[in-house]
């Protein structure tokens, strides 16, 4: 597999030429044996371990991605996903998540407060209601009715970071703040860092039966406006699965993913014959074509097809993704990028 990154592309290259180069992409893809699971960022490694515990026993992909997504949700050192997420500018921690199975069933929650595991609430929405998405107070009411405990999610560490941010109250998300200290001397896997930390974990699993499911969960951008929702809980934006073709998930600044219905686009490009790598690259190129200024932010896509081929592409270097199958449960690779 080739994961070499292209050199810096000038602004003049963004446009029709960029899209054309994406369409001609010939980069190779990694192929995993089924069952397998992939996820975004360094903290995808321990999340994959939890998913693998399900998959390796013949379990369903849907159960695997829920189990995997719950790991960063409960990690008190992870400030971009779950219960320790950084709050909005008013000090409220609100969480977003969605889940989708091989049958096209899906569930989602957005702007959910006081519940530590939004991915599990999203699954309950999928399985227990006629709806796809519940938001805000309604999502909280439903979660409590389903037996999820109400908790205070603003940790002391997050509160201190929020108080420090309020001194200047500058909203400037930092690209790739999700990258952690995987392999470093602290011994922790996937600890994100930086007060500008914002992002998500997207996860896709292919089980022994050949079925694909996906999950996506986040605490959203740190210091966001109250009520802001990104791409993570939106089916077709942050996550999309078509069991005939494959699945895709996204990471980075959600507004740009929403504008391009990014994960659905990646899956449709795979349907048209692109490899996962080519499809991810073309989706990123489309974002840059429509909005050249997006070169200064980060958006990345991760995809898998029915054959177990995996690909990823981002606007900027620094995006990483984790891979796990019977041969290796600790895979971590850099995503290719335009810049």
NORCOR-V613173 format. One record per backbone hydrogen bond with DSSP energy under -1.0 kcal/mol. CO is the residue of the C=O (numbers start at 1). NH is the residue of the N-H. Records with the same first field share a line. If there is no record, write none. Layout:
CO=NH, NH
This chain:
10=13
11=14
15=19
16=20
17=21
18=22
19=23
20=24
22=25
30=310
36=206
37=324
38=204
39=322
41=44
42=45
43=47
44=48
45=49
46=50
47=51
48=52
49=53
51=55
52=56
54=59
55=58
60=64
61=65
62=66
63=67
64=68
65=69
66=70
68=71
69=73
70=74
73=83
75=78
79=86
80=219
82=85
87=223
88=91
92=88
95=112
96=218
97=109
98=216
99=107
100=214
101=104
105=101
107=99
108=134
109=97
110=136
112=95
114=151
117=121
118=122
119=123
120=124
121=125
122=126
123=127
124=128
125=129
132=108
134=110
135=138, 139
136=140
137=141
138=142
139=143
140=144
141=145
142=146
143=148
144=147
153=155
155=159
156=160
157=161
158=162
159=163
160=164
161=165
162=166
164=167
165=168, 169
174=177
176=179
177=193
181=184
184=187
194=197
196=174
201=217
202=40
203=215
204=38
205=213
206=36
207=210
211=207
213=205
214=100
215=203
216=98
217=201
218=96
221=224
224=89
225=228
231=234, 238
234=237, 238
236=264
237=263
238=250
239=236
240=248
242=245, 246
245=306
246=242
247=304
248=240
249=302
251=300
254=258
255=259
257=262
258=261
261=265
262=266
263=267
264=268
265=269
266=270
267=271
268=272
269=274
270=273
275=279
276=280
277=281
278=282
279=283
280=284
281=285
282=286
283=287
284=288
285=289
286=290
287=291
291=294
292=295
293=296
294=297
298=253
299=315
300=251
301=313
302=249
303=311
304=247
305=308
308=32
309=305
310=30
311=303
313=301
314=338
315=339
319=335
320=41
321=333
322=39
323=331
324=37
328=325
331=323
333=321
336=314
337=6
